[in-house]
Structures are given as C-alpha cells and as structure tokens.
Amino acid sequence: METSHSHHLETHSDSYLVKIKPEIKILSFFGIILSIAFLSLENKSTIYLQALIVLGLLIISKLQFKTYLKRLSIDIPFILFALFLPFVSKGDGEVLSSFFNLNIYKTGFNEMTSILVKITLCVTLAIILTATTSNVEIIYGLQKLKISPLIISIFSFAIRYIDVFIDEVKRVKVSMRSRGYAEKGIRTLKPLAFASGALLIRGYERGERVYNSMISRGFKGTLELKSRQFNSSNAIILIALVSVSICIIDRFAL
C-alpha cells in the first residue's frame, strides 16, 4: 500500500523528529504520556522536569507557535470542565478562599491544577507526534510494534476518512453560504442540523461502498505497506526513559 495522501495535521517540516522511525516515536511518546498521567503534583520539581521534556520536544519539532496554539484549543472542553472543580469538589471540606460567595475548596483546586497540567502536556505531545508523522508512517510504526492487524485497519481507515469527512464538511459549508446561509442565532441551527444528518448518512453509505469494493478486490483485513527507511534515535528513547524514571521516583521514592 502506497499513498501520497497526507492528513491535515502533518506539517512537513525539516524537524529532526520527522526522520526518526515512527515505531520509536510512538513508543517513546506513549511512555512519556503515561509517565505524565501517573505523575503526582505534590512535588513541583517533577512537574517542571516533565514540562521541560515536553517543551524540548516542542522546540525540536520546529512546529510554529501559532499552529501549536491553534491545535492546543482541542483541550478547551477539559479546561472548562476543570474550572468548575474548585467549587464542586469538596474533599475534606478545606476552603482556600471564596469567589462571589462561592467557596473554593482545596481538593477541587488541586484536581483542577492536575487536569490542566496533565491535559496540556499530553495534548502537546500528541500535537508534536501528529505534526512530525504522516498517517501512513503511523500505520507503518504500529505494524512494526506488532499491533493487531484489525486495530491497525480500523485506525488507518479512520485517519483516511476523517480527512475525507473534513473536506466534505468544508464543501457543504461553501455550498450553504453560496445559497445565503448565515449563522445568526438559534433559528439558523435547523439547516445546520439537516446538513449534519445528511453528512452522516452520506458517510455511512460511502463506507459501505468502499467496504464492498475492497472485499471484491480481495481485501482480507490486513494492510501491506512498503518498507521505508528511517533513522534510529537513542536520544528520543533516552528522553522517554528519563520521563518514566521521573514518574517512578516521584511515586515510590519521594
């Protein structure tokens, strides 16, 4: 399988990370994400160290800061959820202060801080990985890691057709605007709801046609990718090991 199709997240930069074997990047980034997820926020030094690791990878990726901030907006729902925690998560009932006659609880504040820090760092790592690795390279890396062929097939089709669906949404928006549609209040949401329903039905029918077409061409549930040449990187592996070690030390030694 060979394709020139690239997903919307890849930036095609000349970053050092672009040339590294995708299986090394996937495994290393997964290890760093796990170490951040299990990190305790009681020790500030470990937080700073993990943040420095993520910042270093962001600098190495050569991703434009404007692009990074735009993609980081994906964690806005988590931020909005976290902002309510200081007011609703009482824990032991210890109050830090009050805001408009609402108590700010220490337990909720700590939970909010934990979510904001961990989500931001983990989303940043995901942004770096998708910006420096094409969809085909991700699939190739998963195959090298001996992931289930069924999971790889589902993942690869999801990546491919998410891009197709995004393009379809853009065409529908242009078509609606050319017919005078403008988003002005709740009443204008009805045409948008009809368009969304039509897109879902169209996507389902497209998937059915593609599946039948692939079955008729002898598809057996596995994707065969041509061999690719990438550079190995002991530095990325070392960074991942350092991150995991920080988490282990934070959990069991401090």
C-alpha positions as CSV (number, residue, x, y, z in Angstrom):
1,M,0.0,0.0,0.0
2,E,1.4,3.4,-1.0
3,T,-0.3,6.7,-1.0
4,S,0.6,10.4,-1.3
5,H,-2.4,11.4,0.8
6,S,-1.3,13.3,4.0
7,H,-3.5,14.2,6.9
8,H,-4.3,17.7,7.9
9,L,-2.1,17.7,10.9
10,E,1.2,16.8,9.3
11,T,3.4,20.0,8.8
12,H,6.1,18.5,6.5
13,S,8.8,20.4,8.5
14,D,12.5,19.7,8.4
15,S,12.4,18.7,12.0
16,Y,14.8,16.1,13.4
17,L,11.7,14.1,14.6
18,V,10.4,13.7,11.1
19,K,13.3,11.4,10.1
20,I,13.0,9.1,13.2
21,K,11.5,5.7,12.9
22,P,7.7,6.0,13.6
23,E,7.7,3.0,16.0
24,I,10.3,4.7,18.2
25,K,8.3,7.9,18.3
26,I,5.0,6.2,19.0
27,L,6.5,4.0,21.8
28,S,8.6,6.9,23.3
29,F,5.7,9.4,23.3
30,F,3.3,6.8,24.7
31,G,5.8,6.2,27.6
32,I,6.1,9.9,28.3
33,I,2.3,10.4,28.2
34,L,1.9,7.5,30.7
35,S,4.5,9.0,33.0
36,I,2.7,12.3,33.0
37,A,-0.7,10.8,33.5
38,F,0.6,8.9,36.7
39,L,2.6,11.9,37.9
40,S,1.8,13.2,41.4
41,L,1.6,17.0,41.5
42,E,2.7,17.3,45.1
43,N,6.3,17.6,44.1
44,K,6.7,20.7,42.0
45,S,10.2,19.8,40.7
46,T,8.9,16.7,38.9
47,I,6.3,18.7,37.2
48,Y,8.9,21.2,36.0
49,L,11.1,18.4,34.7
50,Q,8.3,16.8,32.7
51,A,7.3,20.2,31.4
52,L,10.9,20.8,30.3
53,I,11.0,17.5,28.4
54,V,7.7,18.3,26.6
55,L,9.0,21.9,25.8
56,G,12.3,20.5,24.5
57,L,10.4,18.1,22.2
58,L,8.2,21.0,21.0
59,I,11.3,23.1,20.2
60,I,12.9,20.2,18.3
61,S,9.7,19.6,16.3
62,K,10.0,23.1,14.8
63,L,6.2,23.5,14.9
64,Q,5.1,27.1,14.5
65,F,3.9,28.6,17.8
66,K,0.7,29.9,16.1
67,T,-0.1,26.5,14.7
68,Y,0.6,24.9,18.1
69,L,-1.8,27.3,19.9
70,K,-4.5,26.7,17.3
71,R,-4.2,22.9,17.8
72,L,-4.0,23.2,21.5
73,S,-7.5,24.6,21.5
74,I,-8.7,21.0,21.4
75,D,-8.3,20.8,25.2
76,I,-10.7,23.7,25.8
77,P,-13.6,21.4,26.9
78,F,-11.3,19.8,29.5
79,I,-10.3,23.3,30.7
80,L,-13.9,24.4,31.0
81,F,-14.7,21.2,33.0
82,A,-11.7,21.7,35.3
83,L,-12.7,25.3,36.1
84,F,-15.8,24.1,37.9
85,L,-13.9,21.6,40.2
86,P,-12.7,24.1,42.8
87,F,-16.4,25.0,43.5
88,V,-17.9,21.5,43.5
89,S,-15.2,19.0,44.6
90,K,-15.2,19.5,48.4
91,G,-12.9,16.6,49.5
92,D,-12.2,17.1,53.2
93,G,-14.1,20.4,53.1
94,E,-11.0,22.7,53.5
95,V,-11.7,26.1,52.0
96,L,-9.0,28.2,50.3
97,S,-11.0,31.3,49.6
98,S,-14.3,32.5,48.2
99,F,-15.4,33.9,44.9
100,F,-18.7,35.7,44.6
101,N,-19.9,34.0,47.8
102,L,-18.8,30.6,46.4
103,N,-16.3,28.6,48.3
104,I,-13.1,27.5,46.6
105,Y,-12.1,24.1,48.0
106,K,-8.5,22.9,48.3
107,T,-9.3,19.5,46.9
108,G,-11.1,20.8,43.9
109,F,-8.3,23.3,43.2
110,N,-5.7,20.6,43.3
111,E,-7.8,18.5,41.0
112,M,-8.2,21.4,38.6
113,T,-4.4,22.0,38.6
114,S,-3.8,18.3,37.9
115,I,-6.1,18.2,35.0
116,L,-4.9,21.4,33.4
117,V,-1.2,20.5,33.7
118,K,-1.5,16.9,32.6
119,I,-4.0,17.5,29.7
120,T,-1.9,20.4,28.3
121,L,1.3,18.3,28.4
122,C,-0.3,15.2,26.9
123,V,-2.1,17.1,24.2
124,T,1.1,18.9,23.3
125,L,2.9,15.5,22.9
126,A,0.0,14.3,20.6
127,I,0.3,17.5,18.6
128,I,4.1,17.0,18.2
129,L,3.6,13.4,17.1
130,T,0.9,14.1,14.5
131,A,2.8,17.2,13.2
132,T,6.0,15.2,12.5
133,T,4.5,11.8,11.4
134,S,2.2,11.2,8.5
135,N,-0.8,8.9,8.7
136,V,1.0,6.2,6.6
137,E,4.0,6.4,8.9
138,I,1.9,6.0,12.0
139,I,0.3,2.8,10.5
140,Y,3.8,1.6,9.5
141,G,5.0,2.2,13.0
142,L,2.0,0.3,14.5
143,Q,2.8,-2.6,12.3
144,K,6.4,-2.6,13.4
145,L,5.2,-2.7,17.0
146,K,3.1,-5.8,16.2
147,I,-0.2,-4.3,17.0
148,S,-3.3,-6.3,16.0
149,P,-3.9,-6.0,12.2
150,L,-7.6,-5.5,12.8
151,I,-6.9,-2.5,15.1
152,I,-4.5,-1.1,12.5
153,S,-7.0,-1.5,9.7
154,I,-9.7,0.4,11.7
155,F,-7.3,3.1,12.7
156,S,-6.0,3.6,9.2
157,F,-9.5,3.9,7.7
158,A,-10.5,6.3,10.5
159,I,-7.5,8.5,9.7
160,R,-8.1,8.4,6.0
161,Y,-11.8,9.1,6.1
162,I,-11.7,11.7,8.8
163,D,-9.8,13.8,6.3
164,V,-12.4,13.0,3.6
165,F,-15.1,13.9,6.0
166,I,-13.4,17.2,6.9
167,D,-13.2,18.1,3.2
168,E,-16.8,17.2,2.7
169,V,-17.8,19.4,5.6
170,K,-15.9,22.3,4.0
171,R,-17.7,21.8,0.7
172,V,-21.1,21.7,2.4
173,K,-20.2,25.0,4.3
174,V,-19.3,26.7,1.0
175,S,-22.4,25.4,-0.7
176,M,-24.7,26.6,2.2
177,R,-23.1,30.1,2.2
178,S,-23.4,30.4,-1.5
179,R,-27.1,29.9,-1.0
180,G,-27.3,32.7,1.6
181,Y,-27.0,30.7,4.8
182,A,-25.5,32.6,7.7
183,E,-25.2,31.6,11.4
184,K,-27.4,34.1,13.2
185,G,-29.0,32.8,16.3
186,I,-30.7,29.6,17.3
187,R,-33.2,29.6,14.3
188,T,-30.4,29.1,11.8
189,L,-29.3,25.9,13.5
190,K,-32.1,23.9,11.8
191,P,-30.4,23.9,8.4
192,L,-27.1,23.0,10.0
193,A,-28.8,20.1,11.7
194,F,-30.2,18.8,8.4
195,A,-26.8,19.2,6.8
196,S,-25.1,17.3,9.6
197,G,-27.7,14.4,9.3
198,A,-27.1,14.3,5.5
199,L,-23.4,14.2,6.0
200,L,-23.7,11.2,8.5
201,I,-25.9,9.3,6.1
202,R,-23.6,10.1,3.2
203,G,-20.6,9.0,5.3
204,Y,-22.3,5.7,6.1
205,E,-23.2,5.0,2.5
206,R,-19.6,5.9,1.4
207,G,-18.2,3.4,4.0
208,E,-20.5,0.7,2.8
209,R,-19.5,1.2,-0.9
210,V,-15.8,1.3,0.0
211,Y,-16.0,-1.9,2.1
212,N,-17.9,-3.8,-0.7
213,S,-15.3,-2.5,-3.2
214,M,-12.4,-3.7,-1.1
215,I,-14.0,-7.1,-0.5
216,S,-14.5,-7.6,-4.2
217,R,-10.8,-6.8,-4.7
218,G,-9.7,-9.5,-2.2
219,F,-9.2,-7.4,1.0
220,K,-8.6,-9.8,3.9
221,G,-8.4,-7.4,6.8
222,T,-4.7,-6.5,6.7
223,L,-2.8,-3.7,5.1
224,E,0.6,-4.3,3.5
225,L,2.9,-1.3,3.5
226,K,6.1,-1.0,1.6
227,S,9.3,-0.9,3.6
228,R,10.6,2.6,4.5
229,Q,13.9,4.0,5.5
230,F,14.1,6.0,8.8
231,N,16.8,7.0,11.2
232,S,17.1,5.3,14.6
233,S,17.3,7.6,17.6
234,N,18.7,6.7,21.0
235,A,18.1,10.3,22.2
236,I,14.3,10.0,22.0
237,I,14.4,6.7,23.7
238,L,16.6,8.2,26.4
239,I,14.2,11.1,26.9
240,A,11.3,8.7,27.3
241,L,13.3,6.6,29.8
242,V,14.1,9.8,31.8
243,S,10.5,10.8,31.8
244,V,9.4,7.3,33.0
245,S,12.1,7.4,35.7
246,I,10.9,10.7,37.0
247,C,7.4,9.3,37.4
248,I,8.7,6.2,39.2
249,I,10.9,8.2,41.5
250,D,8.0,10.6,42.2
251,R,5.7,7.7,43.1
252,F,7.9,5.4,45.1
253,A,11.0,7.3,46.3
254,L,9.8,10.8,47.2
